């Protein structure tokens, strides 16, 4: 764990690694990932009041590895659209600008 948090703030981009035993069996079967030793998840936080806790396993700390510092309101609007309209045809690209 490096730069970990259970309370990410808007703009945080977090990395999660879940070992196979941490994930619900039905979830793994539904996603066809039962054969994997673990799963990586990346999350963009664009709203307030985030608390990373799972009823099955407890606290789920994420590693903050980036922050969205520009155009966060536009990103939040796009994320809400994906949440309510679905992700079909959507793409998220992580890219560093110098």
Backbone as a ProteinNet text record, in pm:
[ID]
protein_1_A
[PRIMARY]
XXXXXXXXXXXXXXXXXXXXXXXXXXXXXXXXXXXXXXXXXXXXXXXXXXXXXXXXXXXXXXXXXXXXXXXXXXXXXXXXXXXXXXXXXXXXXXXXXX
[TERTIARY]
84.8	0	88.7	53.1	127.1	28.9	37.9	-51.5	-197.3	-227.9	-360.2	-460.1	-587.7	-695.4	-821.6	-908.4	-1043.5	-1145.7	-1096.3	-1183.3	-1131.3	-1137.2	-1087.4	-1170.1	-1103.7	-1169.7	-1194.1	-1283.3	-1308	-1178.5	-1160.7	-1040.8	-941.1	-951.5	-858.9	-881.4	-771.7	-775.3	-704.3	-775.1	-723	-706.2	-606.5	-575.2	-612.9	-681.3	-717.8	-671.2	-624.8	-595.4	-671.6	-756.3	-834.6	-785.3	-737.7	-699.3	-826.3	-811.1	-925.4	-1017.6	-962.2	-1041.9	-1120.9	-1090.4	-1161.9	-1292.1	-1305.4	-1421	-1529.9	-1652.9	-1769.6	-1773.9	-1802.3	-1802.3	-1900.2	-2021.3	-2121.9	-2074.1	-2009.6	-1956.5	-1850.1	-1759.1	-1652.2	-1710	-1811.2	-1873.3	-1946.1	-2017.6	-2091.1	-1996.3	-1881.1	-1783.7	-1685.6	-1700.9	-1612.6	-1466	-1441.8	-1304.5	-1264.9	-1340	-1312.1	-1172.6	-1118.4	-988.5	-870.5	-895.5	-786.1	-739.4	-608.6	-557.8	-596.3	-635.6	-675.1	-724.6	-774	-830.2	-782.8	-747.4	-712.3	-833.9	-860.3	-970.2	-914.3	-950.7	-914.3	-1041.7	-1037.8	-1158	-1126.1	-1216.8	-1209.6	-1317.7	-1280.4	-1375.8	-1405.1	-1532.5	-1570.7	-1674.7	-1711.6	-1807.2	-1754.2	-1831.6	-1791.9	-1844	-1800	-1850.8	-1827.9	-1709.6	-1673.7	-1616.7	-1663	-1612.8	-1595.7	-1472.2	-1440.9	-1450.8	-1572.2	-1596.8	-1690.8	-1664.9	-1745.1	-1801.2	-1930.9	-1995.2	-1939.1	-1883.8	-1830.9	-1688.6	-1605.7	-1463.6	-1412.7	-1494.7	-1452.1	-1392.1	-1295.5	-1231.4	-1160.4	-1169.8	-1106.5	-1020.9	-898.9	-815.5	-771.9	-772.8	-725	-597	-513.2	-388.5	-413.1	-401.3	-418.6	-291	-305.1	-187.1	-194.3	-305.7	-318.8	-432.6	-440.1	-549.3	-591.7	-721.2	-774.3	-775.2	-696	-681.2	-748.1	-785.7	-851.5	-979.4	-1081.2	-1207.7	-1280.3	-1263.9	-1332.2	-1484.2	-1544.5	-1690.9	-1738.2	-1665.2	-1701.6	-1684.5	-1579.5	-1557	-1669.8	-1711.2	-1820.4	-1950.1	-1976.4	-2096.7	-2093.1	-1977.4	-1963.1	-1978.6	-1921.7	-1933.5	-2078.7	-2150	-2291.6	-2370.9	-2337.8	-2405.3	-2381.9	-2257.5	-2227.5	-2304.6	-2309.3	-2378	-2525.9	-2589.9	-2733.5	-2770	-2680.8	-2712.9	-2645.5	-2543.6	-2470.4	-2338.5	-2249.4	-2112.5	-2087.9	-2190.5	-2170.6	-2113.9	-2001.6	-1937.3	-1849.7	-1839.8	-1758	-1614.9	-1522.8	-1381.1	-1320	-1235.6	-1163	-1015.8	-942.2	-799.6	-721.1	-628.8	-539.8	-417.7	-387.8	-275.8	-214.1	-84.3	-15.7	18.1	-14.1	22.8	134.7	232.5	347.5	336.2
-118.2	0	123.6	215.3	340	453.7	559.1	673.3	626.7	540.8	479.2	566.9	545.6	618.3	533.2	558.7	502.9	616	740.1	856	942.5	892.2	971.1	1097.7	1200.1	1328.6	1345.4	1438.3	1459.8	1489.2	1417.2	1431.1	1319.2	1245	1134	1021.7	962.2	843.1	733.9	625.7	521.2	387.2	314.5	178.6	83.6	-24.5	-128.4	-262.7	-350.1	-488.3	-578.6	-663.7	-757.9	-898.4	-966.5	-1106.7	-1187.8	-1301.1	-1382.8	-1412	-1438.8	-1471.5	-1355.2	-1233.1	-1115.9	-1091.1	-1149.5	-1120.6	-1224.7	-1179.6	-1266	-1366.1	-1492.1	-1598.9	-1569.9	-1524.8	-1495.6	-1382.3	-1281.1	-1170.3	-1220.5	-1304.4	-1357.3	-1439.4	-1519	-1599.9	-1512	-1411.1	-1320.3	-1247.8	-1207.4	-1132.4	-1223.9	-1355.1	-1453.9	-1432.6	-1410.1	-1387.4	-1486.7	-1595	-1693.8	-1753	-1760.8	-1824.2	-1732.3	-1604.6	-1509.8	-1512.7	-1492.9	-1490.2	-1362.1	-1259.7	-1132.7	-1039.4	-924	-827.7	-687.8	-609.1	-468.6	-384.8	-284.3	-191.6	-50.5	34.4	175.4	254.8	355.6	434.2	583.1	658.4	804	855.5	937.5	992.5	1136.4	1164.5	1296.4	1364.5	1299.5	1358.1	1353.2	1406.3	1411.7	1292.2	1282.3	1185.5	1039.9	1010.4	873.2	803	683.2	601.6	460	413.2	285.3	171.6	121	9.5	-87.5	-216.1	-322.4	-406.4	-431.5	-505.7	-645.1	-704.9	-841	-846.4	-749	-758	-641.1	-539.3	-425.8	-313.3	-244.9	-130.7	-176.4	-94.8	-125.1	-5	4.3	119.1	115.7	233.5	248	328.5	304.3	379.5	496.2	618.4	736.9	751.9	739.1	749.1	866.1	937	1053.3	1139.6	1260.5	1350.6	1427.5	1442.8	1525.4	1667.8	1752.9	1889.5	1993.1	1952.7	2045.1	1981.2	2063.7	2020.5	1910.8	1909.4	1808.5	1818.6	1937.2	1942.3	1874.9	1894.3	1829.7	1678.8	1634.8	1491.9	1433	1503.8	1456.4	1444.5	1540.8	1535.5	1413.4	1387.7	1271.2	1141.6	1134.9	1014.7	989.4	1094.8	1078.7	1029.9	1077.2	1032	882.5	837.7	694.7	615.3	665.5	596.1	575.8	680.2	672.9	621.3	638	599.1	470.2	427.5	306.4	340.2	241.8	264.7	217.8	168.1	116.4	225.8	192.6	287.2	391.1	387.6	484.9	435.7	529.2	497.5	591.6	538	619.6	593.3	698.4	686.5	762.5	694.5	758.6	805.5	934.7	989.2	1102.8	1110.7	1216.6	1330.8	1451.6	1570.8	1642.3	1682.1	1752.5	1900.2
0	0	0	-84.6	-92.3	-115.8	-36.2	-46.9	-40.3	55.4	62.2	137.5	105.5	170.9	171.7	266.5	265.5	251.3	237.2	218	102.9	-19.8	-132.8	-152.7	-202.7	-226.5	-377.2	-414.2	-556.3	-632.3	-741.7	-823.6	-803.1	-693.2	-669.4	-770.8	-815.7	-901	-821.6	-794.5	-706.3	-776.5	-729.2	-775	-662.7	-699.7	-603.6	-658	-570.5	-608.4	-512.9	-569.6	-490.7	-518.5	-415.7	-431.5	-453.8	-518.3	-555.5	-436.9	-320.3	-202.8	-146	-187.9	-137.9	-213.4	-331.2	-415.3	-398.9	-402	-390	-505.6	-473.4	-573.7	-687.5	-654.2	-756.9	-848.5	-790.1	-869.2	-966.3	-917.2	-1003.1	-1117.7	-1089	-1194.1	-1294.8	-1246.3	-1334.6	-1430.4	-1380.2	-1461	-1534	-1516	-1579.9	-1541.4	-1413.4	-1364.7	-1256.4	-1243.5	-1138.8	-1149.1	-1267.8	-1291.3	-1256.8	-1234.9	-1210.5	-1064.9	-1041.8	-903.7	-829.5	-903.9	-845.7	-954.2	-913.1	-1006.6	-969.4	-1070.6	-1051.8	-1087.4	-1007.1	-1033.7	-1022.4	-1116.2	-1112.3	-1093.1	-1007.3	-978.5	-981.9	-1041.2	-1044.5	-949.9	-854.8	-759.6	-798.5	-822.5	-872.3	-783.6	-674.1	-581	-439.9	-347	-206.5	-129.8	-4.6	93.2	52.5	2.2	-32.4	89.8	113.9	223.6	170.2	164.4	101.5	202.1	216.2	306.5	235.5	252.9	192.6	305.8	303.2	410.7	430.9	324.5	334.5	389	352.1	389.6	473.5	495.9	577.8	495.1	553.9	487.3	360.2	255.8	126.7	87.2	141.2	107.4	-38.6	-98.8	-236.1	-236.3	-334.8	-350.7	-445.3	-393.5	-477.1	-560.8	-693.4	-779.2	-875.8	-878.2	-966.1	-913.9	-965.6	-929.9	-1054.2	-1069.4	-1177.9	-1125	-1186.8	-1137.5	-1226.7	-1347.3	-1439.8	-1491	-1512.4	-1572.2	-1493	-1361	-1279.8	-1291.8	-1296.8	-1313.6	-1443.3	-1551.8	-1678.9	-1667.7	-1598.7	-1578.1	-1494	-1389.6	-1304.1	-1383.6	-1469.8	-1553.9	-1646.5	-1706.7	-1794.5	-1715.5	-1596.1	-1512.4	-1472.9	-1437.5	-1403.5	-1523.8	-1642.4	-1763.1	-1784.6	-1765.8	-1779.9	-1674.5	-1551.5	-1442.2	-1475.2	-1528	-1552.6	-1691	-1790.4	-1927.9	-1971.2	-1899.4	-1937	-2002.9	-2004.1	-2051.2	-2194.2	-2262.3	-2397	-2487.6	-2550.3	-2641.7	-2574.1	-2442.1	-2369.2	-2358.8	-2341.3	-2328.1	-2225.6	-2138.7	-2042.1	-2064.7	-2093.5	-2123.9	-2017	-1952.2	-1855.9	-1932.1	-1920.7	-1995.5	-1914.6	-1912.7	-1838.2	-1933.6	-1889.6	-1965.6	-1892.8	-1964.9	-1906	-1931.4
[MASK]
++++++++++++++++++++++++++++++++++++++++++++++++++++++++++++++++++++++++++++++++++++++++++++++++++

